[in-house]
């Protein structure tokens, strides 16, 4: 009889624990929280050139004296200061793309070439940026075309961000 009471008590405690754990939790969106918690400062840019799937060159760009920052707001607006080492701030909106693997933003930025000369065009570098890593302390995006043929020349840019100290 004592065994049945213990078994019943254990069953009741287990059922209560499962019921308490299954309640809906608020703010489970940790990716949204990580992205919007604080500004992201650009730490490095790696530019890799391919023909098809063969890597031709890889360069780390590190000659910019301006601090570049990407700020994501909870209302889905964002801004990027000093993109491509040009003194300006671009503003737009953002959202997660399919499967939360991509970041989609309509920010229009003035661009430069690899030798630093200005172009007269604006582009949308974050239209379909692949999120390589997003955590408490680091955020890495890959920009560039993922669709190519064996003869296509393509340039992939990897932007790595950290929280400023």
C-alpha positions as CSV (number, residue, x, y, z in Angstrom):
1,X,0.0,0.0,0.0
2,X,2.8,2.4,0.8
3,X,4.4,1.6,-2.5
4,X,1.2,2.6,-4.4
5,X,1.1,5.9,-2.5
6,X,4.7,6.7,-3.4
7,X,4.0,5.8,-7.0
8,X,0.9,8.0,-7.1
9,X,2.8,10.9,-5.5
10,X,5.7,10.4,-8.0
11,X,3.2,10.4,-10.8
12,X,1.4,13.6,-9.5
13,X,4.8,15.4,-9.1
14,X,5.8,14.3,-12.6
15,X,2.5,15.5,-14.1
16,X,2.7,18.8,-12.3
17,X,6.3,19.4,-13.5
18,X,5.4,18.6,-17.1
19,X,2.4,20.9,-16.9
20,X,4.4,23.8,-15.4
21,X,7.2,23.3,-18.0
22,X,4.8,23.3,-21.0
23,X,3.3,26.7,-20.3
24,X,3.9,29.3,-23.0
25,X,7.1,31.3,-22.3
26,X,7.4,34.9,-23.2
27,X,10.1,36.3,-25.5
28,X,11.6,33.1,-26.8
29,X,13.0,34.9,-29.8
30,X,16.7,34.9,-28.8
31,X,17.9,35.7,-32.4
32,X,15.8,38.9,-32.4
33,X,17.2,39.7,-28.9
34,X,20.8,39.1,-29.9
35,X,20.4,41.3,-33.0
36,X,18.7,44.2,-31.4
37,X,20.3,44.2,-27.9
38,X,23.2,46.6,-28.8
39,X,25.0,48.1,-31.8
40,X,27.3,45.8,-33.8
41,X,30.8,47.2,-34.7
42,X,32.6,45.9,-37.8
43,X,35.6,43.9,-36.8
44,X,36.8,42.5,-40.2
45,X,35.9,42.2,-43.9
46,X,37.2,39.2,-45.9
47,X,36.7,39.4,-49.7
48,X,37.1,36.1,-51.5
49,X,37.0,35.7,-55.3
50,X,36.0,32.5,-57.0
51,X,35.6,31.2,-60.5
52,X,32.9,28.5,-60.1
53,X,33.8,26.8,-56.9
54,X,37.6,27.4,-57.2
55,X,39.0,30.1,-54.9
56,X,41.1,32.6,-56.8
57,X,42.0,35.0,-54.1
58,X,41.2,36.1,-50.5
59,X,41.9,39.5,-49.0
60,X,41.2,40.9,-45.6
61,X,40.4,44.6,-45.7
62,X,41.6,46.4,-42.6
63,X,42.7,49.8,-43.7
64,X,39.6,51.9,-42.6
65,X,40.1,54.4,-39.9
66,X,36.4,55.0,-39.5
67,X,34.3,52.9,-37.1
68,X,31.6,51.0,-39.0
69,X,28.5,50.0,-37.0
70,X,25.3,48.2,-37.8
71,X,22.3,49.0,-35.5
72,X,19.1,46.9,-35.5
73,X,16.1,48.3,-33.7
74,X,13.2,46.4,-32.2
75,X,10.7,48.2,-34.6
76,X,12.6,46.5,-37.6
77,X,14.4,49.7,-38.6
78,X,18.2,49.7,-38.9
79,X,21.2,51.9,-39.8
80,X,24.7,51.3,-41.0
81,X,27.3,54.0,-40.2
82,X,30.3,54.5,-42.5
83,X,29.7,51.6,-44.9
84,X,32.7,50.9,-47.1
85,X,34.7,53.4,-45.1
86,X,32.7,56.3,-46.4
87,X,31.6,58.9,-43.8
88,X,27.8,58.5,-44.0
89,X,24.9,56.7,-42.3
90,X,22.4,54.7,-44.3
91,X,19.0,53.8,-42.9
92,X,16.4,51.2,-43.8
93,X,14.4,48.3,-42.5
94,X,15.2,44.7,-41.8
95,X,13.7,41.3,-41.2
96,X,14.8,37.7,-41.0
97,X,14.5,35.8,-44.2
98,X,13.4,32.2,-44.9
99,X,14.3,29.9,-42.0
100,X,16.0,32.8,-40.1
101,X,19.2,31.9,-42.0
102,X,19.1,35.1,-44.1
103,X,18.9,38.8,-43.1
104,X,17.0,41.0,-45.5
105,X,17.5,44.7,-45.4
106,X,16.6,47.5,-47.8
107,X,19.5,49.8,-46.8
108,X,21.0,51.6,-49.7
109,X,24.7,52.2,-49.3
110,X,27.3,54.1,-51.4
111,X,29.9,51.6,-52.4
112,X,33.6,51.7,-53.1
113,X,35.9,49.4,-55.2
114,X,38.6,47.3,-53.6
115,X,41.1,50.0,-54.3
116,X,39.0,52.5,-52.3
117,X,37.8,54.7,-55.1
118,X,34.2,55.8,-54.9
119,X,31.5,54.6,-57.2
120,X,28.6,56.8,-58.3
121,X,26.1,54.1,-57.6
122,X,24.2,52.9,-54.6
123,X,23.6,49.3,-53.9
124,X,21.7,47.1,-51.4
125,X,24.4,45.0,-49.9
126,X,22.1,43.4,-47.3
127,X,19.2,42.4,-49.5
128,X,19.8,38.7,-48.9
129,X,22.7,38.4,-46.5
130,X,23.4,34.9,-45.1
131,X,23.8,34.8,-41.3
132,X,26.8,32.6,-40.6
133,X,26.8,33.3,-36.9
134,X,24.7,35.3,-34.5
135,X,25.4,35.1,-30.8
136,X,25.8,37.2,-27.7
137,X,29.2,38.5,-28.7
138,X,29.6,38.0,-32.5
139,X,27.7,38.3,-35.7
140,X,28.9,37.2,-39.1
141,X,27.3,37.9,-42.4
142,X,28.2,36.6,-45.9
143,X,27.3,38.8,-48.8
144,X,27.4,37.6,-52.4
145,X,25.7,35.3,-54.9
146,X,25.3,31.7,-53.8
147,X,24.1,30.6,-57.3
148,X,26.8,30.2,-59.9
149,X,28.1,28.1,-62.8
150,X,31.5,26.6,-63.2
151,X,32.7,29.6,-65.2
152,X,31.0,32.4,-63.2
153,X,33.3,34.9,-61.5
154,X,31.9,35.8,-58.1
155,X,33.0,37.8,-55.1
156,X,31.9,36.8,-51.6
157,X,32.3,39.3,-48.7
158,X,32.3,38.1,-45.1
159,X,31.6,40.8,-42.6
160,X,32.3,40.0,-38.9
161,X,30.8,42.2,-36.2
162,X,31.3,42.4,-32.4
163,X,29.8,44.5,-29.7
164,X,31.9,47.6,-29.0
165,X,33.5,47.8,-25.6
